[in-house]
Amino acid sequence: FMMDFIDPNTGRTPCPDYDKVFFETICLSEYWFVVFITTILGCIFAVIVTFVPCPLLNERKASREMTTMAATLSAIWCESVDYICGSEASVQRYKIEAKIEALQDLEM
C-alpha cells in the first residue's frame, strides 16, 4: 500500500515513557490522540482558509448575481400570474417559457 506512511497504526510500538503526558495517562503516539489532533488542526485550518483572501473576492459578484436573479424571478412570476389571470391564451406563454429556459442556461 503506497499510503502506509499516513496510517498511524503502521509500525506501532508500545508507548515510550517520553511520549506520555498528563500524569502519564495519554500517549502522544496513540492512534486516537493522533486522529484527534489532526482533526482539530484540520478544523482550524479550514476556518482560516475560509477567510483568506480577505476581503472575499467573490462576495461582490455573488451579491450582484443574487440581486439580478431575484429580480428576474420576480418578473417571471409577475408575468406568469398576469398570463394565468388573463382572459385568453396568447403568445405571452411562449415568451415566459423562453425567459425560464434562458434562466436555466445562465452560468452562475
C-alpha angles and dihedrals in degrees: 000000000000096000099054091119089070095055108091091202093062112106092000119174132180113289112271118225094248091060094056117102138168098045090326092292100111123055115206092215096052115121096236092048093051091049091047094051094045090050092051092047091047091053092049091048091050092053092048093048090051091065097043122123097038117232098038105245096210096052098088094044092048091050092051092047092048091052092047092047092049092050092048093049091048091052092048091050092049092049091046093052091047090051094047092048091047123107099240143016116269144167088274088087091066092047091054091047091051091051091051092049091048089051090054091052094055114112110217 
